[in-house]
Amino acid sequence: MVPGGVMCAPTLTDVTRAWSILEYFRTNWLEPVWLGCSLERYEEIQTYEDFLNWLDESPNHANSDLGFYWRMGLDIGLHKYGQGLGKYISWGYLPHEVKYQHPTVEGRNAALIMKSGVYDSFTDTHVPMNHGFVRENTSHSWYNEGTGDIHPYDRNTRPTQNNVKDFDNEYSWGTAVTHVDYGRLEAGPLARQLVAGGTHGETWQHYDGFILDAFKQMGGPSIHIRQLARVHEVVKLYRQAERCLREFRLNDDWYIKPKEQDGRGWGATEASRGALCHWIDIEGGKIKNYQIMAPSTWNIGPRDGEGKRGPIEEALIGTPIFDSTDPVEIGHVARSFDSCLVCTVHAHDAKTGEELARFRTA
């Protein structure tokens, strides 16, 4: 890939350079600075107790960036707020080289290395995820699309003009995404790691119970566990990058010309920020309708048609504010979701309307 999203065929030089960059990242930062140990030692951590023992095992572990962050987060109470909804979504990602040779929508989940799923922490259950369960609601969004819950295939984006923020009515360009059975869901690294701890899916698919165990031992979601999931994932992504580089077949055909003139398609993966999927309708060889549900669509969405808050809105409830003129705690909550908000976010007093602070969150 190159900037702009244009595909290109990798060369031997590209692959060799990628290996060099990856190894440099490991030997100059990931192991000596971030972890204070080898990847192999860190990968032995299977439970929350293992993690605590690892921190105490060596000064290198305790004084690593991860060790420093962990102590700092506990010192300032990041484990005490920013809970959110307690329900999570992952589309799954990384197609298996052999099992994904003839992909279909129905067979996708069973051909992914990192499995998809929904985790409900209230019932401690995991279930597979299917795009047919997704609905969007624009009751509190700046779109002229009614107030019902609709599947993205049935949605036509019609933005309104001259928008005014009205928190009793419309106040966001985001939409409220829901699951027909589980309601509002959080996306992101924490969601991926909680899904990875489930025993659903295929027996060969990736399993990692560490973050799920830490989640339960620490009493549920928080800013701290959300960030731990994000940094824990770095080691796994490093290993998967190694695997992908090994699988390149430089002499294979790399482009397949589309043959269909009419139809519809759906594709999904996991971006850094969380669950990402696209829906497309093609008619006469041209795009008739295209809908995107990015990770931030799940997380920053406004209230839905029933008035239920989205993940970040819910996570902000109960946040302790030490200084109302400098509410850094709000920034901690928002940044733990790593949302794609490219403009400045303003914090206002709900009663007076006075601006309290501005944050750059992306």
Salt bridges, closest charged atoms under 4 A:
GLU31 OE2 - ARG26 NE 2.86
GLU40 OE2 - ARG26 NH2 3.13
GLU40 OE2 - ARG239 NH2 3.09
GLU43 OE2 - ARG239 NE 2.76
GLU44 OE1 - ARG41 NH1 3.10
GLU57 OE1 - ARG41 NH2 2.75
GLU57 OE2 - HIS61 ND1 3.82
GLU97 OE2 - ARG249 NH2 3.36
ASP124 OD2 - LYS216 NZ 3.06
GLU136 OE2 - ARG155 NH1 3.29
GLU145 OE1 - ARG155 NE 2.68
GLU186 OE2 - ARG226 NE 2.95
ASP208 OD2 - HIS232 NE2 2.68
ASP208 OD2 - LYS236 NZ 3.10
GLU233 OE2 - ARG192 NE 2.55
GLU242 OE1 - ARG239 NH1 3.25
GLU247 OE2 - ARG243 NH1 2.96
GLU270 OE1 - ARG192 NH1 2.79
ASP281 OD1 - ARG264 NE 2.97
GLU283 OE1 - LYS288 NZ 3.37
GLU306 OE1 - LYS308 NZ 3.24
GLU314 OE1 - ARG309 NE 3.05
ASP338 OD2 - ARG273 NE 3.92
GLU355 OE1 - HIS346 ND1 2.91
GLU355 OE2 - ARG358 NE 2.89
